[in-house]
Amino acid sequence: MMRLVALVVACCVALSDVAAAQTLDRIAATKTVRIGFVADQAPFASKSDNGAPVGYAIDVCARVVEEIGRRIGQIKPTYVETTLADAFAAIAADRIDLLCGATTVTLGRRETVDFSQPIFLTGASGLLRTDSPRDLRELFLGERTISPPRSPELRPFATSRVGVRAATTTEAILRRRVVEEGYGAEVIGFETHAEGLAALEARRIDAYVGDRVLLIGLLGAARDPSGLIVGSRLFTREPYGIAMKRGDADLRLLADRALSQFYATREFTELLVKYFGEQAPAIQAQILAQSASE
């Protein structure tokens, strides 16, 4: 009987080890790492003129790929374009090994996938036209151009139209805030950030809400950046991580170790300067404060 119990325990341990190492085993067998990306997440992930993915998260993931290569031999990345709506299902279905982009770590998402330690920290704000309603400027910029009681000439929130990327954590938070705080604003979901920017410039919405660093990227892509302004107030905390298959402890440990080592290098500082300019020192300090140590 004791032999049978020992055999069952050994089998369970063996099966657990196989499950934990399955992604690295597949990579070792195929010599390929499948990196998923969503193409409208500049400066984290987007398509270059030749169709290849570029961006901060793509470059950070390349360091993880290098570490995988050092462990199991020469490999190469292949890139899989996906949508935010399908990305996590693609990981769970073993169509993607690493999802690299502006991907917020949440408990809900961790029911489906695992995440590396944070690769970036940001929060949600708003992109406005310079002539957007004063109430919205007060909300996103903290401006108080008049004192209560408010002038009846001000547009109430009930007539303000606020856009957001559909099926994101930001949309869920925005809709909840509108209900809980009684703003009554009309929230309009868009399939891509580019569509939201176009609607803002065409005056179909009064503000577009998203992670502030993404809004800065949209500002740079606008037809007339001088007519837009990015909010200074943050309403959420959004840690970005690299998503991977749930329960794959070996891959997650490898990724976290590669990231911690990279964060302490001069190359990481230069990468932050490349994508975020003068904000780089503050961003690096935030990331280092959240990074795991040996």
VMD Tcl script that draws the C-alpha trace (Angstrom):
set ca {
  {0.00 0.00 0.00}
  {2.80 2.37 0.92}
  {4.48 1.63 -2.42}
  {1.25 2.50 -4.24}
  {0.91 5.80 -2.38}
  {4.54 6.65 -3.11}
  {4.02 5.82 -6.78}
  {0.94 8.04 -6.99}
  {2.77 10.92 -5.30}
  {5.74 10.52 -7.63}
  {3.47 10.55 -10.66}
  {1.72 13.70 -9.45}
  {5.04 15.43 -8.89}
  {6.23 14.38 -12.34}
  {3.04 15.64 -13.98}
  {3.36 18.92 -12.08}
  {6.93 19.36 -13.29}
  {5.87 18.70 -16.89}
  {3.06 21.23 -16.65}
  {5.38 23.85 -15.14}
  {8.02 23.43 -17.82}
  {5.80 22.86 -20.83}
  {6.36 26.24 -22.50}
  {10.14 26.04 -22.26}
  {10.00 22.42 -23.45}
  {8.01 23.45 -26.51}
  {10.38 26.33 -27.21}
  {13.36 23.97 -26.92}
  {11.73 21.58 -29.38}
  {10.71 24.21 -31.96}
  {13.49 26.77 -31.35}
  {10.79 29.44 -31.57}
  {9.23 31.87 -29.08}
  {5.80 33.17 -30.11}
  {5.39 36.78 -29.03}
  {1.90 38.25 -29.17}
  {1.29 41.97 -29.60}
  {-1.60 44.39 -30.12}
  {-0.66 46.79 -32.90}
  {-2.18 50.05 -31.62}
  {-0.38 50.34 -28.28}
  {2.40 52.77 -29.19}
  {4.91 53.43 -27.72}
  {4.71 49.93 -26.20}
  {3.79 47.93 -29.31}
  {2.93 48.99 -32.84}
  {3.73 48.11 -36.44}
  {6.65 49.65 -38.29}
  {6.43 50.58 -41.97}
  {7.60 47.08 -42.93}
  {5.01 45.42 -40.68}
  {7.42 44.32 -37.96}
  {6.41 45.10 -34.36}
  {8.31 47.84 -32.55}
  {8.04 49.50 -29.16}
  {9.22 49.58 -25.59}
  {7.48 46.34 -24.56}
  {8.76 44.56 -27.68}
  {12.31 45.57 -26.77}
  {11.88 44.51 -23.14}
  {10.51 41.13 -24.24}
  {13.56 40.69 -26.45}
  {15.67 40.56 -23.26}
  {13.49 37.73 -21.95}
  {13.92 35.91 -25.26}
  {17.70 36.33 -24.96}
  {17.60 34.76 -21.50}
  {15.54 31.83 -22.79}
  {18.13 31.37 -25.52}
  {20.97 31.32 -23.00}
  {19.17 28.60 -21.08}
  {18.03 26.25 -23.83}
  {20.11 27.14 -26.88}
  {19.65 29.23 -30.00}
  {16.06 30.32 -30.63}
  {14.24 32.98 -32.62}
  {11.11 35.02 -31.94}
  {8.06 34.93 -34.18}
  {5.45 37.64 -33.81}
  {1.71 37.03 -33.64}
  {-0.59 40.02 -34.04}
  {-3.67 39.69 -31.88}
  {-6.47 41.79 -30.41}
  {-6.93 42.72 -26.78}
  {-10.20 40.79 -26.77}
  {-8.52 37.55 -27.93}
  {-5.02 37.88 -26.48}
  {-5.57 36.12 -23.14}
  {-7.57 33.31 -24.71}
  {-4.70 32.86 -27.19}
  {-2.25 32.42 -24.32}
  {-4.52 29.94 -22.54}
  {-4.96 28.01 -25.81}
  {-1.17 27.84 -26.30}
  {-1.12 30.01 -29.43}
  {1.10 32.67 -27.80}
  {3.99 32.24 -25.36}
  {4.49 35.86 -24.27}
  {2.11 38.81 -24.68}
  {4.18 42.00 -24.90}
  {2.52 45.40 -24.82}
  {0.51 47.78 -22.64}
  {-1.04 44.92 -20.67}
  {-2.37 45.77 -17.22}
  {-1.99 43.18 -14.48}
  {-5.33 42.49 -12.76}
  {-6.65 39.76 -10.50}
  {-9.39 39.01 -13.01}
  {-6.87 38.43 -15.79}
  {-4.77 36.28 -13.48}
  {-7.63 33.80 -13.42}
  {-6.68 33.07 -17.04}
  {-2.98 33.95 -17.40}
  {0.09 34.72 -15.32}
  {2.20 37.88 -15.48}
  {5.81 38.80 -15.05}
  {6.83 41.46 -12.58}
  {5.91 44.98 -13.79}
  {7.64 46.35 -16.88}
  {5.97 49.77 -16.56}
  {3.72 51.74 -14.21}
  {1.16 54.30 -15.32}
  {-2.46 55.33 -14.73}
  {-5.57 56.47 -16.58}
  {-6.21 60.11 -17.51}
  {-7.89 61.99 -20.36}
  {-6.95 63.47 -23.72}
  {-8.93 66.67 -24.32}
  {-9.31 69.33 -26.94}
  {-8.20 72.72 -25.72}
  {-11.82 73.85 -26.05}
  {-13.34 70.82 -24.28}
  {-16.03 71.60 -21.66}
  {-14.78 73.24 -18.50}
  {-16.13 70.43 -16.33}
  {-13.87 67.97 -18.14}
  {-10.86 70.28 -17.86}
  {-11.52 70.46 -14.12}
  {-11.82 66.67 -13.90}
  {-8.68 65.76 -15.88}
  {-6.50 68.85 -15.38}
  {-7.57 69.94 -11.91}
  {-8.43 73.41 -13.20}
  {-10.84 75.49 -11.15}
  {-11.63 78.47 -13.31}
  {-14.77 79.38 -11.39}
  {-15.98 78.88 -7.84}
  {-19.28 77.30 -6.77}
  {-22.08 77.89 -7.35}
  {-21.33 77.06 -10.97}
  {-22.60 79.15 -13.79}
  {-25.74 77.73 -15.43}
  {-23.98 78.27 -18.76}
  {-21.59 75.34 -18.06}
  {-22.40 72.10 -19.84}
  {-23.31 69.40 -17.30}
  {-21.64 66.01 -17.40}
  {-24.91 64.59 -18.74}
  {-24.12 66.11 -22.13}
  {-20.39 65.30 -22.15}
  {-19.27 62.43 -24.38}
  {-16.25 60.49 -23.15}
  {-14.54 57.88 -25.29}
  {-12.48 54.89 -24.16}
  {-10.93 51.76 -25.67}
  {-13.54 49.00 -25.44}
  {-12.89 45.81 -23.44}
  {-10.12 47.34 -21.30}
  {-9.66 47.72 -17.57}
  {-9.90 51.47 -18.12}
  {-13.36 51.17 -19.68}
  {-14.62 49.11 -16.75}
  {-13.29 51.61 -14.21}
  {-14.62 54.61 -16.16}
  {-18.12 53.17 -16.45}
  {-18.14 52.31 -12.75}
  {-16.96 55.80 -11.76}
  {-19.64 57.43 -13.92}
  {-22.34 55.44 -12.14}
  {-20.93 55.63 -8.61}
  {-20.13 59.34 -8.71}
  {-23.27 60.35 -10.60}
  {-21.60 62.08 -13.54}
  {-24.12 60.77 -16.06}
  {-21.63 61.18 -18.90}
  {-22.15 59.18 -22.06}
  {-19.32 56.64 -22.33}
  {-18.53 55.52 -25.88}
  {-16.34 52.48 -26.55}
  {-13.94 52.32 -29.52}
  {-12.24 49.31 -31.06}
  {-8.88 51.09 -31.37}
  {-7.16 54.11 -29.86}
  {-6.81 55.56 -33.36}
  {-10.60 55.56 -33.75}
  {-10.97 57.32 -30.41}
  {-8.45 59.99 -31.43}
  {-10.26 60.53 -34.73}
  {-13.57 60.95 -32.90}
  {-12.04 63.48 -30.52}
  {-10.54 65.53 -33.35}
  {-13.84 65.35 -35.26}
  {-15.66 66.63 -32.13}
  {-17.82 63.50 -31.83}
  {-16.53 63.11 -28.26}
  {-15.27 65.65 -25.73}
  {-12.49 63.57 -24.15}
  {-10.75 60.26 -24.68}
  {-9.72 58.28 -21.61}
  {-6.78 55.87 -21.49}
  {-3.48 55.17 -19.78}
  {-1.64 58.47 -19.73}
  {1.48 57.20 -21.46}
  {-0.66 55.90 -24.34}
  {-2.44 59.24 -24.56}
  {0.93 60.97 -24.95}
  {1.56 58.66 -27.90}
  {-1.82 59.56 -29.40}
  {-1.03 63.25 -28.99}
  {2.05 62.75 -31.13}
  {-0.07 61.08 -33.81}
  {-2.74 63.80 -33.90}
  {-3.32 65.96 -36.99}
  {-2.98 69.09 -34.86}
  {-1.29 68.32 -31.51}
  {-1.51 71.99 -30.51}
  {-5.30 71.63 -30.27}
  {-5.12 68.79 -27.72}
  {-3.89 68.42 -24.16}
  {-3.15 65.36 -21.99}
  {-4.63 65.34 -18.50}
  {-2.31 65.63 -15.52}
  {-4.53 63.80 -13.03}
  {-4.35 59.99 -12.77}
  {-7.43 58.03 -11.70}
  {-6.05 54.51 -11.67}
  {-2.81 52.65 -11.05}
  {-1.93 50.49 -14.05}
  {1.06 48.12 -13.70}
  {1.98 46.57 -17.07}
  {3.40 43.06 -17.21}
  {4.30 40.37 -19.74}
  {1.45 37.85 -19.85}
  {2.17 34.14 -20.14}
  {0.51 30.78 -19.55}
  {-0.98 30.33 -16.10}
  {0.89 27.98 -13.80}
  {4.13 27.96 -15.81}
  {6.39 28.74 -12.85}
  {9.67 28.05 -14.66}
  {8.94 30.50 -17.47}
  {7.73 33.17 -15.07}
  {10.84 32.84 -12.87}
  {13.09 33.03 -15.92}
  {11.29 36.15 -17.16}
  {11.41 37.86 -13.76}
  {15.10 37.12 -13.36}
  {15.87 38.45 -16.84}
  {13.90 41.64 -16.13}
  {15.50 42.28 -12.73}
  {18.96 41.94 -14.24}
  {18.06 44.21 -17.18}
  {16.56 46.93 -14.98}
  {19.93 47.51 -13.29}
  {21.81 48.11 -16.54}
  {22.72 51.23 -18.48}
  {21.01 49.70 -21.52}
  {17.68 49.85 -19.70}
  {18.19 53.51 -18.90}
  {18.94 54.20 -22.56}
  {15.84 52.27 -23.61}
  {13.65 54.42 -21.35}
  {15.22 57.60 -22.71}
  {14.58 56.38 -26.26}
  {10.84 55.99 -25.69}
  {10.04 58.39 -22.83}
  {12.67 61.12 -22.97}
  {13.05 63.28 -19.90}
  {10.56 61.16 -17.96}
  {13.04 58.24 -18.02}
  {14.69 58.75 -14.58}
  {11.37 58.89 -12.72}
  {10.04 55.89 -14.64}
  {13.17 53.86 -13.91}
  {12.96 54.66 -10.21}
  {9.34 53.46 -10.12}
  {10.14 50.23 -11.93}
  {13.20 49.48 -9.80}
  {11.12 50.04 -6.65}
  {8.69 47.36 -7.82}
  {11.23 44.87 -9.19}
  {12.10 41.56 -7.54}
  {15.56 40.97 -6.07}
  {17.68 37.84 -5.93}
}
mol new
graphics top color blue
foreach p $ca { graphics top sphere $p radius 0.5 }
foreach p [lrange $ca 0 end-1] q [lrange $ca 1 end] { graphics top cylinder $p $q radius 0.2 }
display resetview
